[in-house]
Amino acid sequence: MTLKPEIDAGALPARDAVVRQAQTAVIERMRQDPDAACSTLVTTGRIEEGLTCHVAQGRFHATLDMGPGMGGDANGPSPGFFARAAIVGCVGIGVKMMAAREGLAFRSVDVGIECDFDDAALMGLSARTAAPLESRIRIEIDTDEDRATVRSLVDRALSQDPWYLALRDAQIVHHEVHMIAAPQAIPAA
């Protein structure tokens, strides 16, 4: 962690100083017990009638669906919306967290993502992948810091950003399928 020595936590906006203090405490705990920093998160979803998917992770819940054009009821955003939201949020929050930790004042961080798709691949009608063909991320930062410092910080933040890396890098993904058989009726004697 690189801290600008000429900037103390009192020079940061109050909310950023809180972020810096919290992050510093987390980093210190991780340094003392690196194994405790490893975790597995479990998120579950259930679809019954239609395409509406109710997702839960701990105390948080979300509803995902497809629009009527795909047979859904538009009861929530599509899964793709949440995937892109995860990248936008993770990148923006990661950049802002690192800036606060390092004593850089970023008034705002705006992140946008554009993804190109071949929707025919989603239906098995194209030889191309259904994954994004190309993704472009734009990060706009309102700050008085110099360009080289900001660029270096963003590059380092992206190199540590879980959802940016999940989009950028191939990874190992396993799946398994379990079937729950409907109870069989017992014929009357």
BELVENRA-V283349 format. One record per residue. N is the residue number from 0. RES is the residue in three letters. PHI is phi in whole degrees, -180 to 180 (* if undefined). PSI is psi in radians with two decimals (NA if undefined). D_CENTER is the distance of its C-alpha to the mean C-alpha in whole Angstrom. Layout:
# BELVENRA-V283349
n=N res=RES phi=PHI psi=PSI d_center=D_CENTER
n=N res=RES phi=PHI psi=PSI d_center=D_CENTER
This chain:
# BELVENRA-V283349
n=0 res=MET phi=* psi=2.23 d_center=23
n=1 res=THR phi=-105 psi=2.11 d_center=25
n=2 res=LEU phi=-108 psi=2.39 d_center=26
n=3 res=LYS phi=-72 psi=1.99 d_center=28
n=4 res=PRO phi=-63 psi=-0.51 d_center=31
n=5 res=GLU phi=-80 psi=-0.08 d_center=33
n=6 res=ILE phi=-116 psi=2.14 d_center=30
n=7 res=ASP phi=-101 psi=2.94 d_center=30
n=8 res=ALA phi=-59 psi=-0.46 d_center=28
n=9 res=GLY phi=-69 psi=-0.36 d_center=30
n=10 res=ALA phi=-83 psi=-0.27 d_center=30
n=11 res=LEU phi=-80 psi=2.70 d_center=26
n=12 res=PRO phi=-55 psi=2.59 d_center=26
n=13 res=ALA phi=-54 psi=-0.78 d_center=26
n=14 res=ARG phi=-66 psi=-0.66 d_center=22
n=15 res=ASP phi=-67 psi=-0.58 d_center=21
n=16 res=ALA phi=-64 psi=-0.65 d_center=24
n=17 res=VAL phi=-65 psi=-0.77 d_center=22
n=18 res=VAL phi=-60 psi=-0.81 d_center=19
n=19 res=ARG phi=-60 psi=-0.79 d_center=21
n=20 res=GLN phi=-62 psi=-0.79 d_center=23
n=21 res=ALA phi=-64 psi=-0.79 d_center=20
n=22 res=GLN phi=-64 psi=-0.70 d_center=18
n=23 res=THR phi=-62 psi=-0.72 d_center=22
n=24 res=ALA phi=-65 psi=-0.74 d_center=23
n=25 res=VAL phi=-63 psi=-0.79 d_center=20
n=26 res=ILE phi=-60 psi=-0.74 d_center=20
n=27 res=GLU phi=-64 psi=-0.75 d_center=24
n=28 res=ARG phi=-62 psi=-0.71 d_center=23
n=29 res=MET phi=-67 psi=-0.66 d_center=21
n=30 res=ARG phi=-62 psi=-0.66 d_center=24
n=31 res=GLN phi=-74 psi=-0.51 d_center=27
n=32 res=ASP phi=-147 psi=1.37 d_center=25
n=33 res=PRO phi=-58 psi=-0.56 d_center=23
n=34 res=ASP phi=-66 psi=-0.53 d_center=23
n=35 res=ALA phi=-70 psi=-0.24 d_center=22
n=36 res=ALA phi=-82 psi=-0.16 d_center=18
n=37 res=CYS phi=-87 psi=2.39 d_center=17
n=38 res=SER phi=-149 psi=2.87 d_center=16
n=39 res=THR phi=-127 psi=2.17 d_center=15
n=40 res=LEU phi=-102 psi=2.44 d_center=13
n=41 res=VAL phi=-118 psi=2.12 d_center=15
n=42 res=THR phi=-120 psi=2.35 d_center=13
n=43 res=THR phi=-124 psi=2.69 d_center=16
n=44 res=GLY phi=-141 psi=2.62 d_center=17
n=45 res=ARG phi=-136 psi=2.29 d_center=21
n=46 res=ILE phi=-121 psi=2.24 d_center=22
n=47 res=GLU phi=-115 psi=-1.91 d_center=26
n=48 res=GLU phi=-72 psi=2.40 d_center=28
n=49 res=GLY phi=76 psi=-2.63 d_center=26
n=50 res=LEU phi=-117 psi=0.03 d_center=23
n=51 res=THR phi=-66 psi=2.21 d_center=21
n=52 res=CYS phi=-114 psi=2.14 d_center=19
n=53 res=HIS phi=-98 psi=2.06 d_center=18
n=54 res=VAL phi=-110 psi=2.47 d_center=15
n=55 res=ALA phi=-138 psi=2.50 d_center=15
n=56 res=GLN phi=-147 psi=1.90 d_center=14
n=57 res=GLY phi=60 psi=-2.23 d_center=16
n=58 res=ARG phi=-88 psi=0.02 d_center=18
n=59 res=PHE phi=-101 psi=2.50 d_center=15
n=60 res=HIS phi=-136 psi=2.58 d_center=15
n=61 res=ALA phi=-144 psi=2.68 d_center=14
n=62 res=THR phi=-117 psi=2.21 d_center=17
n=63 res=LEU phi=-117 psi=2.61 d_center=16
n=64 res=ASP phi=-161 psi=3.02 d_center=19
n=65 res=MET phi=-111 psi=2.82 d_center=20
n=66 res=GLY phi=-76 psi=2.95 d_center=23
n=67 res=PRO phi=-57 psi=-0.54 d_center=26
n=68 res=GLY phi=-63 psi=-0.39 d_center=27
n=69 res=MET phi=-107 psi=0.10 d_center=25
n=70 res=GLY phi=96 psi=0.05 d_center=27
n=71 res=GLY phi=-90 psi=-3.08 d_center=24
n=72 res=ASP phi=-114 psi=0.09 d_center=25
n=73 res=ALA phi=55 psi=0.73 d_center=22
n=74 res=ASN phi=-78 psi=-0.11 d_center=22
n=75 res=GLY phi=-172 psi=3.03 d_center=18
n=76 res=PRO phi=-64 psi=2.83 d_center=15
n=77 res=SER phi=-73 psi=2.82 d_center=15
n=78 res=PRO phi=-56 psi=-0.63 d_center=12
n=79 res=GLY phi=-61 psi=-0.65 d_center=12
n=80 res=PHE phi=-58 psi=-0.83 d_center=11
n=81 res=PHE phi=-66 psi=-0.62 d_center=8
n=82 res=ALA phi=-64 psi=-0.81 d_center=7
n=83 res=ARG phi=-68 psi=-0.64 d_center=8
n=84 res=ALA phi=-63 psi=-0.67 d_center=7
n=85 res=ALA phi=-62 psi=-0.74 d_center=3
n=86 res=ILE phi=-67 psi=-0.84 d_center=4
n=87 res=VAL phi=-60 psi=-0.82 d_center=7
n=88 res=GLY phi=-66 psi=-0.76 d_center=6
n=89 res=CYS phi=-65 psi=-0.76 d_center=5
n=90 res=VAL phi=-65 psi=-0.86 d_center=8
n=91 res=GLY phi=-62 psi=-0.82 d_center=10
n=92 res=ILE phi=-66 psi=-0.74 d_center=10
n=93 res=GLY phi=-61 psi=-0.74 d_center=10
n=94 res=VAL phi=-65 psi=-0.79 d_center=13
n=95 res=LYS phi=-66 psi=-0.70 d_center=15
n=96 res=MET phi=-61 psi=-0.82 d_center=15
n=97 res=MET phi=-66 psi=-0.70 d_center=16
n=98 res=ALA phi=-60 psi=-0.80 d_center=19
n=99 res=ALA phi=-63 psi=-0.76 d_center=20
n=100 res=ARG phi=-60 psi=-0.65 d_center=20
n=101 res=GLU phi=-91 psi=0.07 d_center=22
n=102 res=GLY phi=79 psi=0.38 d_center=24
n=103 res=LEU phi=-97 psi=2.33 d_center=23
n=104 res=ALA phi=-91 psi=1.87 d_center=23
n=105 res=PHE phi=-107 psi=1.97 d_center=21
n=106 res=ARG phi=-67 psi=-0.64 d_center=22
n=107 res=SER phi=-157 psi=2.70 d_center=19
n=108 res=VAL phi=-130 psi=2.05 d_center=16
n=109 res=ASP phi=-110 psi=2.31 d_center=15
n=110 res=VAL phi=-128 psi=2.38 d_center=12
n=111 res=GLY phi=-132 psi=2.63 d_center=13
n=112 res=ILE phi=-132 psi=2.41 d_center=12
n=113 res=GLU phi=-120 psi=2.29 d_center=15
n=114 res=CYS phi=-125 psi=2.33 d_center=15
n=115 res=ASP phi=-98 psi=2.35 d_center=18
n=116 res=PHE phi=-130 psi=2.72 d_center=19
n=117 res=ASP phi=-109 psi=1.68 d_center=22
n=118 res=ASP phi=-63 psi=-0.41 d_center=23
n=119 res=ALA phi=-64 psi=-0.52 d_center=26
n=120 res=ALA phi=-66 psi=-0.53 d_center=24
n=121 res=LEU phi=-61 psi=-0.51 d_center=22
n=122 res=MET phi=-102 psi=0.17 d_center=26
n=123 res=GLY phi=74 psi=0.39 d_center=27
n=124 res=LEU phi=-105 psi=0.17 d_center=29
n=125 res=SER phi=-140 psi=2.59 d_center=28
n=126 res=ALA phi=-77 psi=-0.21 d_center=28
n=127 res=ARG phi=-79 psi=2.95 d_center=25
n=128 res=THR phi=-75 psi=2.66 d_center=21
n=129 res=ALA phi=-82 psi=-0.18 d_center=19
n=130 res=ALA phi=-69 psi=2.83 d_center=16
n=131 res=PRO phi=-55 psi=2.37 d_center=16
n=132 res=LEU phi=-77 psi=-0.62 d_center=19
n=133 res=GLU phi=-157 psi=2.51 d_center=17
n=134 res=SER phi=-129 psi=2.43 d_center=15
n=135 res=ARG phi=-125 psi=2.22 d_center=15
n=136 res=ILE phi=-113 psi=2.29 d_center=13
n=137 res=ARG phi=-115 psi=2.24 d_center=15
n=138 res=ILE phi=-119 psi=2.12 d_center=15
n=139 res=GLU phi=-119 psi=2.18 d_center=18
n=140 res=ILE phi=-121 psi=2.24 d_center=19
n=141 res=ASP phi=-95 psi=1.86 d_center=22
n=142 res=THR phi=-157 psi=2.80 d_center=24
n=143 res=ASP phi=-99 psi=0.02 d_center=27
n=144 res=GLU phi=-68 psi=2.74 d_center=26
n=145 res=ASP phi=-74 psi=2.68 d_center=28
n=146 res=ARG phi=-57 psi=-0.78 d_center=26
n=147 res=ALA phi=-64 psi=-0.69 d_center=26
n=148 res=THR phi=-65 psi=-0.77 d_center=25
n=149 res=VAL phi=-65 psi=-0.79 d_center=22
n=150 res=ARG phi=-61 psi=-0.77 d_center=21
n=151 res=SER phi=-62 psi=-0.76 d_center=21
n=152 res=LEU phi=-63 psi=-0.80 d_center=19
n=153 res=VAL phi=-62 psi=-0.75 d_center=16
n=154 res=ASP phi=-61 psi=-0.75 d_center=17
n=155 res=ARG phi=-68 psi=-0.72 d_center=17
n=156 res=ALA phi=-62 psi=-0.75 d_center=14
n=157 res=LEU phi=-65 psi=-0.58 d_center=12
n=158 res=SER phi=-69 psi=-0.21 d_center=14
n=159 res=GLN phi=-117 psi=0.10 d_center=12
n=160 res=ASP phi=-90 psi=1.99 d_center=9
n=161 res=PRO phi=-57 psi=-0.78 d_center=7
n=162 res=TRP phi=-84 psi=-0.48 d_center=5
n=163 res=TYR phi=-63 psi=-0.81 d_center=7
n=164 res=LEU phi=-67 psi=-0.62 d_center=10
n=165 res=ALA phi=-63 psi=-0.63 d_center=9
n=166 res=LEU phi=-74 psi=-0.71 d_center=9
n=167 res=ARG phi=-79 psi=-0.68 d_center=12
n=168 res=ASP phi=-108 psi=2.51 d_center=14
n=169 res=ALA phi=-67 psi=2.60 d_center=16
n=170 res=GLN phi=-144 psi=2.91 d_center=15
n=171 res=ILE phi=-85 psi=2.17 d_center=17
n=172 res=VAL phi=-131 psi=2.20 d_center=17
n=173 res=HIS phi=-109 psi=2.66 d_center=19
n=174 res=HIS phi=-141 psi=2.72 d_center=20
n=175 res=GLU phi=-142 psi=2.68 d_center=23
n=176 res=VAL phi=-121 psi=2.28 d_center=25
n=177 res=HIS phi=-122 psi=2.47 d_center=27
n=178 res=MET phi=-115 psi=2.37 d_center=30
n=179 res=ILE phi=-107 psi=1.95 d_center=31
n=180 res=ALA phi=-78 psi=2.44 d_center=35
n=181 res=ALA phi=-68 psi=2.48 d_center=36
n=182 res=PRO phi=-60 psi=2.39 d_center=39
n=183 res=GLN phi=-83 psi=2.39 d_center=43
n=184 res=ALA phi=-71 psi=2.46 d_center=45
n=185 res=ILE phi=-94 psi=2.14 d_center=49
n=186 res=PRO phi=-64 psi=2.50 d_center=52
n=187 res=ALA phi=-68 psi=2.50 d_center=54
n=188 res=ALA phi=-81 psi=NA d_center=57
